[in-house]
Amino acid sequence: MSLKARITEDMKTAMKAKDAPRLAAIRLLLAAVKQKEVDERHELDDDATVAVIEKLTKQRKDSVTQYAAAGRQDLADAEQFEIAVLAAYLPEKMSREEIAATVAAAVAETGAKGPADMGRLMAVLKPRLAGKADMAEVSQRVKAALA
């Protein structure tokens, strides 16, 4: 079953259970996926769907920070709930050790030696780690490896 089909099934389940907050979060996700499909004029595969989910999650995390700074804990809690719903559709995250091993392997594979090679190294790592690791953390690991 594709990721998009699983999300659609979960939407139906949330409708039947009358779980309004979960239903709203899933509908928001499906709307973002459909918008991306319309923009790109083709159906998204699972990897592209994961990218949409990651983007929505990042937006929610930014919103939580802003709501908490403004003293609106009720809105921050609602965003946290949406993050939890979205996280169910993301692949399992890699451990720090696995990320470090992947970065080390990519450095050896590409022969990267210094900070000037960071772009080339990130281009190799991004397809391998997309959806499985926080790319900001990967970037920090690459900088440390090339320093």
C-alpha positions as CSV (number, residue, x, y, z in Angstrom):
1,M,0.0,0.0,0.0
2,S,1.4,3.4,-0.9
3,L,1.8,6.1,1.7
4,K,-0.8,8.2,0.1
5,A,-3.3,5.3,0.2
6,R,-2.5,4.7,3.8
7,I,-3.1,8.4,4.7
8,T,-6.5,8.2,2.9
9,E,-7.4,5.1,4.8
10,D,-6.5,6.8,8.1
11,M,-8.6,9.7,7.1
12,K,-11.6,7.4,6.6
13,T,-10.9,5.8,10.0
14,A,-10.7,9.2,11.7
15,M,-14.1,10.1,10.1
16,K,-15.7,6.9,11.4
17,A,-14.3,7.4,14.8
18,K,-15.4,11.1,14.8
19,D,-11.9,12.1,15.8
20,A,-12.1,15.8,14.6
21,P,-8.5,17.0,15.5
22,R,-6.9,14.0,13.9
23,L,-9.2,14.3,10.8
24,A,-8.3,17.9,10.4
25,A,-4.6,17.2,10.5
26,I,-4.9,14.4,8.0
27,R,-7.0,16.5,5.7
28,L,-4.4,19.2,5.9
29,L,-1.8,16.7,4.9
30,L,-3.8,15.3,2.0
31,A,-4.5,18.9,0.8
32,A,-0.8,19.7,0.7
33,V,-0.1,16.4,-1.2
34,K,-2.8,17.2,-3.7
35,Q,-1.6,20.8,-4.1
36,K,2.0,19.5,-4.8
37,E,0.5,17.0,-7.4
38,V,-1.3,19.8,-9.1
39,D,1.8,22.0,-9.1
40,E,4.0,19.3,-10.6
41,R,1.3,17.8,-12.8
42,H,2.0,14.2,-11.8
43,E,1.1,11.8,-8.9
44,L,3.6,11.9,-6.1
45,D,5.5,8.8,-5.1
46,D,6.2,7.9,-1.5
47,D,9.5,9.8,-1.4
48,A,7.9,13.0,-2.6
49,T,5.0,12.5,-0.1
50,V,7.6,12.2,2.7
51,A,9.1,15.4,1.5
52,V,5.7,17.1,1.8
53,I,5.2,15.7,5.3
54,E,8.7,16.9,6.4
55,K,7.9,20.4,5.1
56,L,4.6,20.5,7.0
57,T,6.3,19.2,10.1
58,K,9.0,21.9,9.9
59,Q,6.3,24.6,9.5
60,R,4.5,23.2,12.6
61,K,7.7,23.2,14.7
62,D,8.3,26.9,13.7
63,S,4.7,27.7,14.7
64,V,5.1,26.0,18.1
65,T,8.2,28.1,18.8
66,Q,6.4,31.3,17.8
67,Y,3.2,30.4,19.7
68,A,5.2,29.5,22.9
69,A,7.1,32.8,22.7
70,A,3.8,34.7,22.3
71,G,2.3,32.9,25.4
72,R,-0.3,31.0,23.3
73,Q,0.2,27.5,24.8
74,D,-3.3,26.4,23.5
75,L,-2.2,27.0,19.9
76,A,1.2,25.5,20.5
77,D,-0.4,22.3,21.9
78,A,-2.6,22.1,18.8
79,E,0.5,22.3,16.5
80,Q,2.2,19.7,18.6
81,F,-0.7,17.3,18.1
82,E,-0.5,17.9,14.3
83,I,3.3,17.2,14.5
84,A,2.5,13.9,16.2
85,V,-0.1,12.9,13.6
86,L,2.4,13.8,10.8
87,A,5.2,11.9,12.4
88,A,3.3,8.6,12.1
89,Y,3.8,8.8,8.3
90,L,7.5,9.5,8.4
91,P,10.1,6.7,8.1
92,E,12.0,5.8,11.2
93,K,14.8,8.2,12.0
94,M,18.4,7.0,11.9
95,S,20.5,7.1,15.1
96,R,23.4,9.5,15.5
97,E,25.8,6.6,15.0
98,E,24.1,5.5,11.8
99,I,24.3,9.1,10.5
100,A,27.9,9.4,11.4
101,A,28.7,6.1,9.6
102,T,26.8,7.2,6.5
103,V,28.7,10.5,6.5
104,A,32.0,8.8,6.9
105,A,31.3,6.4,4.1
106,A,30.3,9.2,1.8
107,V,33.5,11.1,2.6
108,A,35.5,8.1,1.8
109,E,33.5,7.5,-1.4
110,T,33.7,11.0,-2.7
111,G,37.2,11.7,-1.5
112,A,36.1,15.0,0.1
113,K,38.9,16.7,1.9
114,G,37.8,20.2,3.0
115,P,35.0,22.6,3.4
116,A,35.0,23.3,-0.4
117,D,33.7,19.8,-1.0
118,M,30.7,20.2,1.3
119,G,28.2,20.8,-1.5
120,R,29.3,17.8,-3.4
121,L,29.2,15.6,-0.3
122,M,25.7,16.9,0.7
123,A,24.5,16.1,-2.9
124,V,25.5,12.5,-2.3
125,L,24.1,12.3,1.2
126,K,20.7,13.9,0.6
127,P,19.1,11.1,-1.4
128,R,20.4,8.5,1.0
129,L,19.2,10.3,4.2
130,A,16.1,12.1,3.0
131,G,13.3,11.4,5.4
132,K,15.5,9.3,7.6
133,A,17.6,12.0,9.3
134,D,17.4,15.7,10.1
135,M,19.4,17.4,7.4
136,A,20.6,20.2,9.7
137,E,22.2,17.5,11.9
138,V,23.7,15.9,8.8
139,S,25.1,19.3,7.7
140,Q,26.8,19.7,11.1
141,R,28.3,16.2,10.9
142,V,29.6,17.0,7.4
143,K,31.2,20.2,8.6
144,A,32.8,18.4,11.5
145,A,34.1,15.6,9.2
146,L,35.6,18.1,6.7
147,A,37.1,20.4,9.3
